[in-house]
């Protein structure tokens, strides 16, 4: 993991699927867990999804807040993480 990886989680949108266009950092925990069970895609996207899954699973999403633009940070803070321990 590098600082660039963490910034990419905030900056890069999901390129396909149900959550296409949503920042990787904003993907729901159960969606990341599904990828973990099914297998992450190859390459950088898979690496970033696996990293986001680890951050989510270990309740470390707050580490990404300082990397977000001010408007996005406030929106993410008020919207919640989407992570639910009860769903696991």
C-alpha positions in Angstrom: 0.0 0.0 0.0 1.2 3.5 -0.9 -0.1 7.0 -0.3 -1.1 7.0 -4.0 -3.2 3.9 -3.4 -5.1 5.6 -0.7 -5.7 8.7 -2.8 -6.9 6.5 -5.7 -9.6 5.0 -3.4 -11.0 8.5 -3.1 -10.4 9.7 -6.6 -11.2 6.7 -8.9 -14.7 5.7 -9.7 -15.9 2.1 -10.0 -15.7 1.4 -13.8 -18.5 -1.2 -14.1 -21.4 -2.9 -12.4 -24.2 -1.9 -10.1 -22.1 0.9 -8.5 -20.5 2.2 -11.7 -19.3 5.8 -11.2 -19.2 5.6 -7.4 -15.8 6.3 -5.8 -14.1 3.1 -4.7 -13.9 4.6 -1.2 -17.7 4.9 -1.2 -18.5 1.3 -2.1 -20.7 -0.5 0.5 -19.1 -3.1 2.8 -21.3 -5.9 1.6 -20.3 -5.3 -2.0 -16.6 -5.3 -1.1 -17.2 -8.6 0.9 -18.9 -10.1 -2.2 -15.8 -9.3 -4.3 -13.6 -10.8 -1.5 -15.6 -14.1 -1.7 -15.9 -14.2 -5.5 -12.4 -13.0 -6.2 -11.1 -9.5 -7.0 -10.5 -8.5 -10.6 -6.9 -8.6 -11.8 -4.7 -5.6 -11.9 -4.8 -2.2 -10.1 -8.6 -2.3 -9.7 -8.5 -5.6 -7.9 -5.7 -4.3 -5.7 -7.7 -1.2 -4.8 -10.9 -3.1 -4.1 -9.0 -5.5 -1.9 -7.4 -2.6 0.0 -10.8 -0.9 0.4 -12.2 -4.2 1.7 -9.5 -4.3 4.3 -10.1 -0.8 5.4 -13.8 -1.4 5.6 -13.5 -4.7 7.4 -11.2 -3.2 10.0 -13.4 -0.1 10.4 -10.7 2.2 9.0 -12.7 4.2 6.5 -12.0 7.4 8.5 -8.4 7.3 7.4 -9.6 8.4 3.9 -11.4 11.5 5.1 -8.4 13.9 5.0 -7.8 12.8 1.4 -11.2 13.9 0.2 -12.0 17.3 -1.2 -13.8 19.4 1.4 -17.3 19.1 -0.1 -16.9 15.3 -0.6 -15.6 14.8 2.9 -18.6 16.5 4.4 -21.0 14.5 2.2 -19.3 11.2 3.2 -19.2 12.2 6.9 -23.0 12.9 7.0 -24.0 10.0 4.8 -22.2 7.4 7.0 -19.9 4.6 5.9 -22.5 2.1 4.6 -20.7 -0.5 6.7 -22.8 -2.7 8.9 -21.3 -5.2 11.3 -24.8 -6.7 11.7 -24.8 -7.6 8.0 -21.6 -9.8 8.4 
